[in-house]
């Protein structure tokens, strides 16, 4: 996690630095890499840090800079990579998740179901990742 009170770019820098010091592999939780991104070629001059910076900036601008202070670097990176692999919005997906949950939770007719779905999502994060992608 990052320190509170820093700017968005500083928070992103802290995440990128933490990732540089974290090995790839299932042990660290870094099972996805830019090798898994379709169309990513060695000719990409920007490099992984530049692309992650854009994606993390989108997350921070969409759901708030403080979110980046409260999330671990590895899950953030893996989320960003999967959003690229699946060609789905990064920050927009998080905003949709929050908006949808808040609306469903606030509705007395769907509040219980919203909590059940949240608990199911929490269970899903413990499912082991396959050994090969």
Helices and strands as residue ranges (DSSP letters): H 8-20, G 34-36, H 47-63, H 65-69, H 73-85, H 91-106, H 111-124
